[in-house]
Amino acid sequence: MNTRNDVTGPGDRDYPIEEKDLSDEQNAHLTTALRAVRGNPAAPPALQDLARKMLGGRLELKDVLDDPSGYRALTDGTAGMRDSWRSMSPQDRQAVRAEVEERAAQAAQDPDEQPRRTPGG
């Protein structure tokens, strides 16, 4: 009997992601991220279900957007970001762009350095 709280239904198994087009490091990172989403009560249920399907081996990364529930889970999740972006002033948008470019430049100089979150960012 499985006592893990994040595997909730019959047939919900937990496989590490092994996408052939990704490196071992990328697969490990994707597996960790999907487990975090699946176990996060603040994540939308559709996104949790998508993570369960992928970790259970029932859905591959390349098929996520072809799956109606996967497509909805991802596009609904970005709707809030899109609305926030549209409601920003041009000056705020430019400030965000500048910060992203600065972080990208820093990451390019030192790829081993983890990005740091700034207050309010």
All heavy atoms as an XYZ file, in Angstrom:
927
protein
N       0.844     -1.191      0.000
C       0.000      0.000      0.000
C       0.883      1.245      0.000
O       1.840      1.330      0.734
C      -0.917     -0.021      1.210
C      -1.729      1.247      1.358
S      -2.931      1.102      2.661
C      -4.383      1.285      1.696
N       0.528      2.209     -0.811
C       1.305      3.437     -0.926
C       0.743      4.463      0.046
O      -0.438      4.780      0.024
C       1.212      3.958     -2.360
C       2.225      5.031     -2.637
O       2.696      5.680     -1.715
N       2.550      5.214     -3.892
N       1.592      5.010      0.893
C       1.129      5.975      1.892
C       1.508      7.399      1.545
O       1.315      8.294      2.339
C       1.708      5.630      3.278
O       3.130      5.660      3.191
C       1.218      4.271      3.745
N       2.063      7.621      0.347
C       2.432      8.989     -0.028
C       1.180      9.822     -0.252
O       0.246      9.391     -0.902
C       3.279      8.975     -1.285
C       4.650      8.385     -1.011
C       5.466      8.376     -2.225
N       5.491      9.723     -2.787
C       6.364     10.091     -3.690
N       7.244      9.264     -4.128
N       6.344     11.309     -4.184
N       1.175     11.026      0.251
C       0.013     11.903      0.133
C      -0.147     12.498     -1.249
O      -1.233     12.895     -1.631
C       0.106     13.045      1.153
C      -0.049     12.537      2.560
O      -0.689     11.520      2.787
N       0.543     13.230      3.514
N       0.956     12.583     -2.029
C       0.873     13.253     -3.313
C       0.495     12.315     -4.454
O       0.288     12.736     -5.561
C       2.169     14.001     -3.621
C       3.395     13.123     -3.499
O       3.243     11.938     -3.150
O       4.495     13.637     -3.735
N       0.422     11.011     -4.214
C      -0.056     10.057     -5.205
C      -1.441      9.656     -4.725
O      -1.586      8.914     -3.767
C       0.896      8.847     -5.314
C       0.373      7.855     -6.324
C       2.288      9.304     -5.692
N      -2.466     10.164     -5.405
C      -3.792     10.143     -4.809
C      -4.775      9.138     -5.368
O      -5.786      8.882     -4.750
C      -4.435     11.530     -4.934
O      -4.487     11.866     -6.309
C      -3.665     12.569     -4.171
N      -4.540      8.601     -6.540
C      -5.559      7.728     -7.106
C      -5.009      6.411     -7.585
O      -3.796      6.233     -7.682
N      -5.911      5.468     -7.877
C      -5.453      4.199     -8.414
C      -4.709      4.437     -9.727
O      -5.148      5.202    -10.572
C      -6.739      3.411     -8.651
C      -7.841      4.223     -8.100
C      -7.324      5.583     -7.777
N      -3.585      3.801     -9.883
C      -2.812      3.968    -11.098
C      -1.928      5.191    -11.098
O      -1.176      5.410    -12.035
N      -2.005      6.025    -10.063
C      -1.131      7.196     -9.974
C       0.217      6.746     -9.448
O       0.402      6.545     -8.259
C      -1.719      8.262     -9.036
C      -2.736      9.132     -9.712
O      -2.879      9.018    -10.942
O      -3.383      9.914     -9.012
N       1.148      6.553    -10.360
C       2.487      6.140     -9.988
C       3.419      7.309    -10.198
O       3.073      8.277    -10.854
C       2.891      4.941    -10.820
C       1.906      3.803    -10.538
C       2.279      2.492    -11.090
N       3.649      2.115    -10.745
C       4.260      1.121    -11.339
N       3.644      0.434    -12.265
N       5.475      0.805    -11.011
N       4.594      7.196     -9.667
C       5.544      8.301     -9.720
C       6.808      7.848    -10.431
O       7.669      7.227     -9.845
C       5.857      8.758     -8.301
C       6.650     10.049     -8.272
O       7.155     10.467     -9.327
O       6.764     10.638     -7.203
N       6.880      8.152    -11.717
C       8.063      7.815    -12.506
C       8.889      9.073    -12.713
O       8.341     10.136    -12.964
C       7.657      7.298    -13.891
C       6.869      6.030    -13.884
C       5.518      6.031    -14.210
C       7.473      4.822    -13.566
C       4.791      4.864    -14.221
C       6.742      3.647    -13.576
C       5.408      3.663    -13.909
O       4.679      2.510    -13.912
N      10.220      8.948    -12.681
C      11.025     10.110    -13.083
C      10.836     10.342    -14.576
O      10.658      9.400    -15.338
C      12.461      9.699    -12.759
C      12.431      8.242    -12.467
C      11.018      7.831    -12.256
N      10.830     11.583    -14.967
C      10.665     11.927    -16.378
C      11.929     11.503    -17.130
O      13.043     11.758    -16.673
C      10.420     13.442    -16.543
C       9.162     13.878    -15.768
C      10.333     13.831    -18.007
C       7.877     13.246    -16.230
N      11.740     10.861    -18.272
C      12.866     10.409    -19.098
C      12.609     10.781    -20.547
O      12.497      9.921    -21.415
C      13.078      8.909    -18.945
C      13.494      8.495    -17.549
C      13.668      6.998    -17.385
O      13.348      6.238    -18.330
O      14.118      6.596    -16.312
N      12.487     12.078    -20.807
C      12.292     12.559    -22.169
C      13.602     12.415    -22.929
O      14.640     12.904    -22.484
C      11.842     14.020    -22.171
C      10.471     14.249    -21.589
C       9.346     13.789    -22.498
O       9.557     13.665    -23.730
O       8.252     13.555    -21.980
N      13.567     11.763    -24.087
C      14.800     11.494    -24.831
C      15.457     12.762    -25.375
O      16.654     12.781    -25.614
C      14.540     10.507    -25.959
C      13.598     11.032    -27.024
C      13.348     10.025    -28.111
C      12.384     10.654    -29.116
N      12.042      9.805    -30.181
N      14.680     13.817    -25.580
C      15.226     15.054    -26.120
C      15.802     15.973    -25.049
O      16.301     17.053    -25.358
C      14.175     15.813    -26.927
C      13.734     15.042    -28.160
O      14.557     14.286    -28.713
O      12.571     15.192    -28.572
N      15.716     15.560    -23.788
C      16.237     16.365    -22.684
C      17.457     15.686    -22.077
O      17.577     14.460    -22.112
C      15.170     16.543    -21.596
C      13.872     17.248    -21.989
C      12.926     17.307    -20.799
C      14.148     18.626    -22.528
N      18.330     16.487    -21.499
C      19.491     15.931    -20.803
C      19.031     15.319    -19.478
O      17.910     15.558    -19.022
C      20.517     17.031    -20.537
O      20.016     17.934    -19.552
N      19.911     14.548    -18.860
C      19.576     13.956    -17.558
C      19.262     15.043    -16.539
O      18.328     14.917    -15.744
C      20.738     13.094    -17.038
C      20.913     11.818    -17.843
O      19.973     11.415    -18.565
O      22.009     11.209    -17.743
N      20.031     16.125    -16.583
C      19.806     17.232    -15.653
C      18.440     17.888    -15.896
O      17.716     18.200    -14.955
C      20.919     18.264    -15.805
C      20.814     19.423    -14.843
C      21.945     20.423    -15.020
O      22.966     20.094    -15.639
O      21.779     21.553    -14.524
N      18.079     18.080    -17.157
C      16.781     18.682    -17.485
C      15.638     17.756    -17.059
O      14.625     18.217    -16.540
C      16.691     18.977    -18.979
C      17.577     20.119    -19.417
C      17.653     20.238    -20.926
O      17.721     19.244    -21.649
N      17.640     21.474    -21.410
N      15.797     16.455    -17.281
C      14.775     15.500    -16.862
C      14.605     15.510    -15.344
O      13.486     15.478    -14.839
C      15.114     14.088    -17.346
C      14.720     13.853    -18.781
O      13.638     14.234    -19.205
N      15.588     13.222    -19.544
N      15.724     15.567    -14.612
C      15.655     15.612    -13.149
C      14.965     16.892    -12.683
O      14.124     16.862    -11.766
C      17.059     15.511    -12.552
N      15.284     18.010    -13.323
C      14.660     19.282    -12.951
C      13.155     19.258    -13.243
O      12.343     19.692    -12.425
C      15.335     20.431    -13.697
C      14.803     21.772    -13.331
N      15.086     22.388    -12.140
C      13.976     22.602    -13.999
C      14.459     23.547    -12.090
N      13.786     23.710    -13.206
N      12.778     18.725    -14.403
C      11.366     18.633    -14.763
C      10.616     17.729    -13.790
O       9.515     18.055    -13.349
C      11.217     18.127    -16.198
C       9.798     17.968    -16.728
C       9.017     19.276    -16.648
C       9.825     17.450    -18.165
N      11.230     16.608    -13.418
C      10.610     15.695    -12.458
C      10.380     16.391    -11.126
O       9.292     16.316    -10.540
C      11.481     14.441    -12.261
O      11.618     13.768    -13.513
C      10.864     13.492    -11.247
N      11.385     17.110    -10.653
C      11.273     17.838     -9.382
C      10.171     18.891     -9.452
O       9.372     19.031     -8.523
C      12.622     18.494     -9.029
O      13.613     17.469     -8.928
C      12.545     19.258     -7.727
N      10.123     19.621    -10.558
C       9.113     20.672    -10.716
C       7.703     20.075    -10.759
O       6.782     20.603    -10.132
C       9.387     21.477    -11.983
N       7.540     18.976    -11.486
C       6.215     18.346    -11.575
C       5.773     17.815    -10.219
O       4.596     17.921     -9.854
C       6.226     17.225    -12.611
C       6.307     17.686    -14.059
C       6.562     16.497    -14.983
C       5.052     18.435    -14.470
N       6.692     17.249     -9.468
C       6.347     16.763     -8.116
C       5.936     17.920     -7.216
O       5.014     17.797     -6.418
C       7.523     16.008     -7.517
C       7.733     14.648     -8.147
C       8.961     13.955     -7.619
N       9.098     12.639     -8.219
C      10.236     11.971     -8.275
N      11.350     12.485     -7.781
N      10.273     10.774     -8.834
N       6.614     19.050     -7.365
C       6.274     20.221     -6.552
C       4.883     20.740     -6.905
O       4.098     21.079     -6.017
C       7.318     21.319     -6.742
N       4.563     20.785     -8.193
C       3.237     21.243     -8.617
C       2.165     20.274     -8.128
O       1.139     20.685     -7.590
C       3.166     21.390    -10.158
C       1.736     21.574    -10.633
C       4.026     22.555    -10.611
N       2.417     18.989     -8.314
C       1.440     17.968     -7.914
C       1.131     18.050     -6.425
O      -0.008     17.875     -6.008
C       1.986     16.593     -8.259
C       1.050     15.462     -7.870
C       1.721     14.122     -7.960
N       2.880     14.081     -7.082
C       3.855     13.198     -7.187
N       3.828     12.292     -8.137
N       4.861     13.217     -6.350
N       2.136     18.342     -5.603
C       1.938     18.370     -4.166
C       1.618     19.736     -3.594
O       1.491     19.873     -2.378
N       1.455     20.748     -4.442
C       1.206     22.107     -3.959
C      -0.295     22.384     -3.920
O      -0.934     22.488     -4.954
C       1.906     23.101     -4.884
C       1.781     24.526     -4.407
O       0.967     24.841     -3.553
N       2.584     25.398     -4.975
N      -0.864     22.548     -2.735
C      -2.307     22.794     -2.647
C      -2.726     24.128     -3.276
O      -3.892     24.314     -3.599
C      -2.604     22.780     -1.147
C      -1.294     22.930     -0.466
C      -0.227     22.484     -1.420
N      -1.782     25.038     -3.481
C      -2.113     26.323     -4.099
C      -2.140     26.235     -5.627
O      -2.635     27.146     -6.281
C      -1.115     27.390     -3.667
N      -1.614     25.154     -6.181
C      -1.613     25.002     -7.641
C      -3.023     24.667     -8.116
O      -3.760     23.946     -7.437
C      -0.650     23.897     -8.050
N      -3.406     25.166     -9.275
C      -4.735     24.843     -9.806
C      -4.893     23.332     -9.986
O      -3.948     22.650    -10.388
C      -4.769     25.552    -11.164
C      -3.709     26.596    -11.090
C      -2.667     26.074    -10.158
N      -6.067     22.805     -9.681
C      -6.295     21.356     -9.807
C      -5.966     20.808    -11.198
O      -5.432     19.700    -11.313
C      -7.789     21.194     -9.485
C      -8.118     22.375     -8.640
C      -7.235     23.486     -9.130
N      -6.255     21.563    -12.245
C      -5.959     21.080    -13.594
C      -4.453     20.925    -13.802
O      -4.000     19.977    -14.457
C      -6.533     22.038    -14.632
N      -3.664     21.814    -13.219
C      -2.216     21.726    -13.335
C      -1.681     20.558    -12.499
O      -0.762     19.852    -12.921
C      -1.587     23.043    -12.889
C      -0.242     23.409    -13.461
C      -0.222     23.330    -14.979
C       0.147     24.810    -13.027
N      -2.268     20.338    -11.335
C      -1.885     19.191    -10.515
C      -2.175     17.886    -11.262
O      -1.368     16.959    -11.250
C      -2.635     19.200     -9.186
C      -2.195     20.291     -8.249
C      -3.022     20.308     -6.972
O      -4.197     19.951     -6.974
N      -2.397     20.721     -5.886
N      -3.326     17.820    -11.920
C      -3.696     16.629    -12.675
C      -2.731     16.398    -13.835
O      -2.338     15.263    -14.113
C      -5.133     16.755    -13.184
C      -5.621     15.484    -13.837
O      -5.482     14.404    -13.218
O      -6.131     15.564    -14.975
N      -2.350     17.468    -14.508
C      -1.385     17.372    -15.591
C      -0.061     16.805    -15.068
O       0.533     15.918    -15.692
C      -1.163     18.743    -16.226
C      -0.133     18.838    -17.336
C      -0.529     17.968    -18.518
C       0.015     20.292    -17.772
N       0.405     17.296    -13.932
C       1.645     16.787    -13.334
C       1.497     15.310    -12.993
O       2.411     14.513    -13.236
C       1.991     17.603    -12.083
N       0.340     14.903    -12.447
C       0.110     13.499    -12.127
C       0.165     12.620    -13.374
O       0.744     11.539    -13.363
C      -1.240     13.310    -11.438
C      -1.205     13.549     -9.945
C      -2.394     12.963     -9.221
N      -3.574     13.740     -8.990
C      -3.663     14.993     -8.576
N      -2.598     15.726     -8.422
N      -4.813     15.556     -8.348
N      -0.455     13.095    -14.456
C      -0.441     12.334    -15.708
C       0.981     12.150    -16.222
O       1.352     11.059    -16.658
C      -1.261     13.049    -16.789
C      -2.740     12.925    -16.633
C      -3.425     13.650    -17.792
C      -4.922     13.583    -17.712
N      -5.542     14.298    -18.851
N       1.777     13.213    -16.165
C       3.146     13.117    -16.662
C       3.993     12.219    -15.772
O       4.748     11.376    -16.267
C       3.760     14.505    -16.793
C       3.130     15.321    -17.914
S       3.904     16.927    -18.132
C       5.492     16.423    -18.792
N       3.877     12.374    -14.467
C       4.653     11.550    -13.546
C       4.191     10.094    -13.563
O       4.968      9.191    -13.259
C       4.585     12.118    -12.133
C       5.340     13.423    -11.934
C       4.945     14.079    -10.624
C       6.837     13.193    -12.002
N       2.938      9.875    -13.920
C       2.408      8.521    -14.009
C       2.719      7.847    -15.329
O       2.360      6.688    -15.547
N       3.376      8.573    -16.228
C       3.743      7.987    -17.506
C       2.599      7.932    -18.504
O       2.711      7.308    -19.555
N       1.487      8.598    -18.205
C       0.327      8.570    -19.098
C       0.356      9.689    -20.135
O      -0.435      9.675    -21.068
C      -0.959      8.661    -18.274
C      -1.145      7.483    -17.336
C      -2.493      7.476    -16.636
N      -2.868      8.718    -16.011
C      -2.555      9.076    -14.762
N      -1.827      8.284    -14.018
N      -2.964     10.216    -14.266
N       1.257     10.641    -19.970
C       1.343     11.771    -20.884
C       2.795     12.207    -20.986
O       3.458     12.398    -19.970
C       0.479     12.937    -20.371
C       0.319     14.152    -21.260
C      -0.398     13.785    -22.560
C      -0.459     15.241    -20.535
N       3.285     12.337    -22.220
C       4.653     12.792    -22.437
C       4.656     14.295    -22.653
O       3.659     14.881    -23.077
C       5.252     12.091    -23.654
C       5.477     10.615    -23.447
C       6.166      9.975    -24.637
O       6.957     10.669    -25.308
O       5.905      8.791    -24.880
N       5.799     14.896    -22.405
C       5.949     16.340    -22.548
C       5.527     16.814    -23.932
O       4.822     17.800    -24.079
C       7.390     16.752    -22.241
C       7.720     18.227    -22.316
C       6.884     19.007    -21.306
C       9.198     18.450    -22.048
N       5.935     16.084    -24.958
C       5.633     16.493    -26.336
C       4.133     16.465    -26.640
O       3.686     17.098    -27.589
C       6.386     15.612    -27.331
C       5.927     14.170    -27.346
C       6.742     13.358    -28.348
C       6.338     11.913    -28.368
N       5.006     11.664    -28.820
N       3.359     15.764    -25.832
C       1.922     15.631    -26.076
C       1.055     16.532    -25.200
O      -0.173     16.505    -25.321
C       1.491     14.173    -25.871
C       2.181     13.233    -26.832
O       2.394     13.637    -28.002
O       2.509     12.103    -26.425
N       1.678     17.315    -24.332
C       0.914     18.120    -23.375
C      -0.057     19.070    -24.073
O      -1.230     19.155    -23.709
C       1.858     18.899    -22.432
C       1.102     19.953    -21.639
C       2.550     17.940    -21.490
N       0.397     19.781    -25.092
C      -0.489     20.754    -25.751
C      -1.517     20.092    -26.661
O      -2.524     20.717    -27.002
C       0.330     21.783    -26.528
C       1.136     22.731    -25.642
C       1.969     23.669    -26.493
C       0.238     23.524    -24.707
N      -1.294     18.839    -27.043
C      -2.290     18.117    -27.839
C      -3.401     17.544    -26.972
O      -4.480     17.230    -27.463
C      -1.626     16.978    -28.624
C      -0.704     17.494    -29.711
O      -0.941     18.617    -30.209
O       0.246     16.775    -30.054
N      -3.140     17.407    -25.681
C      -4.128     16.899    -24.740
C      -5.017     18.067    -24.307
O      -4.517     19.076    -23.813
C      -3.411     16.306    -23.522
C      -4.376     15.749    -22.499
O      -4.975     14.699    -22.778
O      -4.523     16.378    -21.422
N      -6.334     17.974    -24.513
C      -7.206     19.119    -24.170
C      -7.054     19.610    -22.734
O      -7.005     20.815    -22.497
C      -8.620     18.596    -24.429
C      -8.448     17.473    -25.400
C      -7.098     16.866    -25.086
N      -6.954     18.686    -21.782
C      -6.829     19.134    -20.391
C      -5.456     19.756    -20.141
O      -5.336     20.703    -19.362
C      -7.074     17.971    -19.425
O      -6.110     16.954    -19.601
N      -4.424     19.250    -20.808
C      -3.090     19.844    -20.676
C      -3.042     21.242    -21.252
O      -2.490     22.164    -20.655
N      -3.644     21.407    -22.417
C      -3.685     22.717    -23.064
C      -4.405     23.736    -22.175
O      -3.911     24.835    -21.947
C      -4.379     22.608    -24.420
C      -4.474     23.919    -25.145
C      -3.399     24.397    -25.871
C      -5.628     24.694    -25.080
C      -3.470     25.618    -26.536
C      -5.715     25.907    -25.736
C      -4.637     26.367    -26.458
O      -4.715     27.570    -27.091
N      -5.567     23.353    -21.649
C      -6.326     24.258    -20.777
C      -5.540     24.598    -19.514
O      -5.519     25.748    -19.077
C      -7.674     23.648    -20.410
C      -8.752     23.881    -21.424
C     -10.138     23.513    -20.887
N     -10.210     22.152    -20.375
C     -10.403     21.068    -21.133
N     -10.540     21.181    -22.423
N     -10.467     19.871    -20.582
N      -4.904     23.593    -18.919
C      -4.157     23.830    -17.678
C      -3.051     24.851    -17.899
O      -2.845     25.743    -17.075
C      -3.571     22.520    -17.153
N      -2.356     24.738    -19.020
C      -1.247     25.665    -19.277
C      -1.720     27.037    -19.722
O      -1.194     28.057    -19.278
C      -0.297     25.067    -20.316
C       0.454     23.827    -19.838
C       1.295     23.259    -20.965
C       1.316     24.140    -18.627
N      -2.711     27.091    -20.584
C      -3.153     28.400    -21.073
C      -3.955     29.155    -20.024
O      -3.843     30.378    -19.943
C      -3.958     28.272    -22.378
O      -5.062     27.399    -22.173
C      -3.085     27.756    -23.507
N      -4.731     28.460    -19.213
C      -5.448     29.144    -18.136
C      -4.471     29.717    -17.119
O      -4.693     30.783    -16.567
C      -6.420     28.197    -17.436
C      -7.628     27.852    -18.288
O      -7.792     28.459    -19.368
O      -8.401     26.958    -17.883
N      -3.370     29.012    -16.898
C      -2.366     29.472    -15.943
C      -1.651     30.727    -16.398
O      -1.183     31.517    -15.585
N      -1.562     30.926    -17.703
C      -0.870     32.118    -18.199
C      -1.810     33.314    -18.354
O      -1.336     34.429    -18.553
C      -0.189     31.836    -19.555
O      -1.177     31.439    -20.491
C       0.887     30.775    -19.425
N      -3.108     33.086    -18.257
C      -4.068     34.180    -18.442
C      -3.849     35.295    -17.420
O      -3.899     36.474    -17.763
C      -5.499     33.655    -18.355
N      -3.568     34.923    -16.176
C      -3.333     35.929    -15.143
C      -2.092     36.757    -15.426
O      -2.080     37.978    -15.237
N      -1.041     36.097    -15.905
C       0.181     36.831    -16.252
C      -0.078     37.772    -17.421
O       0.396     38.907    -17.425
C       1.306     35.861    -16.613
C       1.836     35.098    -15.425
S       3.301     34.119    -15.794
C       2.671     32.940    -16.968
N      -0.829     37.299    -18.405
C      -1.139     38.127    -19.572
C      -1.937     39.359    -19.140
O      -1.638     40.490    -19.552
C      -1.925     37.312    -20.601
C      -2.270     38.089    -21.855
C      -3.095     37.260    -22.843
N      -4.328     36.816    -22.240
C      -4.692     35.537    -22.105
N      -3.915     34.574    -22.527
N      -5.843     35.231    -21.546
N      -2.928     39.160    -18.279
C      -3.736     40.289    -17.810
C      -2.898     41.275    -17.003
O      -3.062     42.493    -17.148
C      -4.918     39.781    -16.974
C      -5.924     38.994    -17.797
O      -5.912     39.108    -19.048
O      -6.716     38.249    -17.190
N      -1.994     40.747    -16.174
C      -1.121     41.629    -15.388
C      -0.226     42.456    -16.309
O      -0.039     43.648    -16.097
C      -0.247     40.817    -14.436
O      -1.027     40.216    -13.451
N       0.329     41.805    -17.332
C       1.208     42.506    -18.268
C       0.443     43.610    -18.986
O       0.932     44.732    -19.123
C       1.779     41.504    -19.275
C       2.732     42.121    -20.244
C       2.480     42.447    -21.535
C       4.086     42.485    -20.011
N       3.588     42.995    -22.125
C       4.598     43.022    -21.207
C       4.922     42.408    -18.905
C       5.910     43.483    -21.322
C       6.228     42.860    -19.022
C       6.699     43.389    -20.218
N      -0.751     43.292    -19.427
C      -1.555     44.282    -20.159
C      -1.954     45.458    -19.288
O      -2.158     46.569    -19.790
C      -2.793     43.621    -20.743
C      -2.472     42.712    -21.905
C      -3.712     42.077    -22.464
N      -3.388     41.258    -23.625
C      -4.198     40.374    -24.155
N      -5.397     40.184    -23.646
N      -3.826     39.670    -25.197
N      -2.087     45.233    -17.992
C      -2.511     46.321    -17.107
C      -1.336     47.195    -16.648
O      -1.556     48.237    -16.039
C      -3.249     45.758    -15.891
O      -2.361     45.049    -15.059
N      -0.117     46.792    -16.956
C       1.060     47.578    -16.551
C       1.228     48.801    -17.447
O       0.887     48.774    -18.623
C       2.331     46.726    -16.658
C       2.413     45.591    -15.693
S       3.840     44.560    -16.064
C       4.941     45.135    -14.813
N       1.804     49.828    -16.862
C       2.128     51.011    -17.656
C       3.329     50.684    -18.547
O       4.095     49.762    -18.247
C       2.476     52.177    -16.729
O       3.729     51.930    -16.109
N       3.518     51.428    -19.627
C       4.695     51.198    -20.473
C       6.015     51.294    -19.699
O       6.952     50.543    -19.962
C       4.598     52.294    -21.541
C       3.137     52.603    -21.613
C       2.625     52.428    -20.206
N       6.070     52.195    -18.723
C       7.285     52.341    -17.925
C       7.546     51.080    -17.083
O       8.683     50.630    -16.967
C       7.194     53.573    -17.003
C       7.138     54.887    -17.744
C       5.728     55.242    -18.235
O       4.743     54.576    -17.944
N       5.650     56.313    -19.013
N       6.477     50.531    -16.491
C       6.628     49.308    -15.701
C       7.048     48.130    -16.582
O       7.884     47.312    -16.195
C       5.331     48.968    -14.962
C       5.043     49.926    -13.822
O       5.984     50.627    -13.367
O       3.880     49.984    -13.383
N       6.468     48.043    -17.757
C       6.853     46.972    -18.685
C       8.331     47.080    -19.042
O       9.045     46.079    -19.083
C       6.029     47.035    -19.966
C       4.603     46.610    -19.799
C       3.913     46.626    -21.153
N       2.484     46.493    -20.986
C       1.624     46.565    -21.981
N       2.044     46.778    -23.218
N       0.336     46.422    -21.762
N       8.780     48.299    -19.316
C      10.183     48.498    -19.671
C      11.088     48.134    -18.506
O      12.160     47.553    -18.703
C      10.435     49.944    -20.121
C      11.821     50.169    -20.666
C      12.161     49.240    -21.829
O      11.332     48.952    -22.687
N      13.385     48.747    -21.843
N      10.676     48.450    -17.293
C      11.476     48.094    -16.112
C      11.590     46.572    -15.981
O      12.661     46.049    -15.662
C      10.859     48.698    -14.851
N      10.510     45.866    -16.241
C      10.538     44.401    -16.189
C      11.470     43.859    -17.267
O      12.295     42.973    -17.016
C       9.116     43.814    -16.343
C       9.158     42.306    -16.551
C       8.258     44.165    -15.135
N      11.349     44.379    -18.477
C      12.236     43.939    -19.568
C      13.705     44.150    -19.202
O      14.548     43.287    -19.433
C      11.915     44.705    -20.852
C      10.665     44.263    -21.539
C      10.503     44.973    -22.894
N       9.201     44.724    -23.441
C       8.210     45.602    -23.499
N       8.368     46.827    -23.036
N       7.045     45.273    -24.021
N      14.008     45.334    -18.645
C      15.394     45.646    -18.280
C      15.903     44.674    -17.213
O      17.052     44.202    -17.291
C      15.497     47.091    -17.787
N      15.073     44.356    -16.234
C      15.491     43.422    -15.180
C      15.730     42.027    -15.747
O      16.713     41.369    -15.402
C      14.430     43.357    -14.077
C      14.841     42.451    -12.935
C      13.851     42.435    -11.798
O      12.963     43.303    -11.731
O      13.972     41.523    -10.962
N      14.869     41.583    -16.649
C      15.038     40.264    -17.262
C      16.324     40.224    -18.084
O      17.088     39.257    -18.018
C      13.800     39.894    -18.119
C      14.068     38.680    -18.984
C      12.591     39.670    -17.226
N      16.574     41.275    -18.843
C      17.801     41.331    -19.648
C      19.039     41.339    -18.758
O      20.034     40.682    -19.056
C      17.775     42.556    -20.558
C      16.774     42.427    -21.691
C      16.593     43.714    -22.480
O      17.273     44.716    -22.180
O      15.758     43.711    -23.404
N      18.969     42.053    -17.642
C      20.097     42.110    -16.719
C      20.358     40.733    -16.111
O      21.501     40.276    -16.041
C      19.812     43.130    -15.617
C      20.931     43.250    -14.596
C      20.596     44.247    -13.495
O      19.864     45.218    -13.750
O      21.080     44.030    -12.374
N      19.307     40.054    -15.693
C      19.468     38.711    -15.121
C      20.005     37.730    -16.166
O      20.812     36.862    -15.843
C      18.147     38.204    -14.559
C      17.743     38.903    -13.284
C      16.493     38.308    -12.728
N      16.045     39.029    -11.560
C      15.033     38.653    -10.813
N      14.352     37.577    -11.116
N      14.692     39.364     -9.757
N      19.543     37.852    -17.400
C      20.031     36.971    -18.468
C      21.512     37.210    -18.720
O      22.281     36.259    -18.912
C      19.221     37.179    -19.740
N      21.923     38.471    -18.694
C      23.339     38.787    -18.897
C      24.183     38.236    -17.750
O      25.264     37.688    -17.972
C      23.524     40.296    -19.026
N      23.690     38.349    -16.526
C      24.416     37.814    -15.372
C      24.514     36.292    -15.467
O      25.560     35.711    -15.185
C      23.723     38.206    -14.068
C      23.873     39.655    -13.709
C      23.027     40.053    -12.505
O      22.197     39.274    -12.029
N      23.231     41.267    -12.018
N      23.435     35.645    -15.865
C      23.437     34.181    -15.991
C      24.391     33.729    -17.085
O      25.039     32.690    -16.964
C      22.026     33.678    -16.272
N      24.494     34.499    -18.155
C      25.408     34.150    -19.241
C      26.868     34.260    -18.790
O      27.708     33.484    -19.226
C      25.159     35.046    -20.444
N      27.145     35.213    -17.906
C      28.505     35.379    -17.402
C      28.876     34.283    -16.426
O      30.003     33.818    -16.400
C      28.655     36.736    -16.718
C      28.615     37.892    -17.675
C      28.628     39.230    -16.944
O      28.581     39.288    -15.724
N      28.676     40.303    -17.705
N      27.949     33.859    -15.593
C      28.203     32.825    -14.589
C      27.023     31.863    -14.545
O      26.129     32.006    -13.728
C      28.431     33.464    -13.222
C      28.906     32.456    -12.185
O      29.101     31.268    -12.534
O      29.085     32.845    -11.027
N      27.011     30.842    -15.430
C      25.866     29.940    -15.503
C      25.669     29.099    -14.249
O      24.585     28.578    -14.028
C      26.172     29.044    -16.709
C      27.606     29.242    -17.013
C      28.027     30.538    -16.407
N      26.687     28.973    -13.390
C      26.533     28.197    -12.158
C      25.863     28.989    -11.050
O      25.408     28.430    -10.068
C      27.889     27.697    -11.662
C      28.492     26.695    -12.621
O      27.725     25.997    -13.304
O      29.733     26.622    -12.681
N      25.821     30.299    -11.196
C      25.221     31.182    -10.192
C      23.708     31.076    -10.267
O      23.108     31.186    -11.328
C      25.659     32.626    -10.432
C      25.124     33.618     -9.429
C      25.764     33.475     -8.054
O      26.861     32.940     -7.937
O      25.125     33.917     -7.090
N      23.064     30.862     -9.139
C      21.611     30.786     -9.078
C      21.029     32.192     -9.107
O      21.559     33.100     -8.464
C      21.153     30.091     -7.786
C      21.534     28.633     -7.751
C      20.800     27.836     -8.798
O      19.627     28.063     -9.060
N      21.482     26.902     -9.435
N      19.917     32.401     -9.857
C      19.312     33.737     -9.866
C      18.798     34.103     -8.474
O      18.308     33.255     -7.747
C      18.155     33.616    -10.856
C      17.964     32.161    -11.079
C      19.211     31.441    -10.646
N      18.953     35.344     -8.148
C      18.485     35.827     -6.839
C      17.225     36.645     -7.040
O      17.135     37.438     -7.941
C      19.565     36.686     -6.189
C      20.767     35.870     -5.805
C      21.720     36.701     -4.968
N      22.863     35.908     -4.601
C      24.017     35.916     -5.263
N      24.173     36.692     -6.304
N      25.013     35.163     -4.887
N      16.286     36.436     -6.163
C      15.036     37.186     -6.216
C      15.247     38.501     -5.504
O      15.813     38.564     -4.434
C      13.906     36.424     -5.512
C      13.631     35.053     -6.083
C      13.098     35.094     -7.458
N      11.688     35.399     -7.415
C      10.981     35.653     -8.482
N      11.529     35.647     -9.658
N       9.713     35.904     -8.413
N      14.768     39.563     -6.128
C      14.837     40.873     -5.499
C      13.534     41.121     -4.775
O      12.499     40.566     -5.145
C      15.079     41.978     -6.548
O      14.036     41.913     -7.522
C      16.425     41.800     -7.212
N      13.533     41.926     -3.734
C      12.272     42.231     -3.051
C      11.249     42.773     -4.043
O      11.550     43.653     -4.836
C      12.665     43.285     -2.012
C      14.141     43.106     -1.812
C      14.662     42.613     -3.142
N      10.077     42.176     -4.005
C       9.012     42.604     -4.897
C       9.154     42.031     -6.299
O       8.372     42.293     -7.174
N      10.170     41.159     -6.548
C      10.401     40.637     -7.887
C      10.274     39.178     -8.009
O       9.979     38.381     -7.268
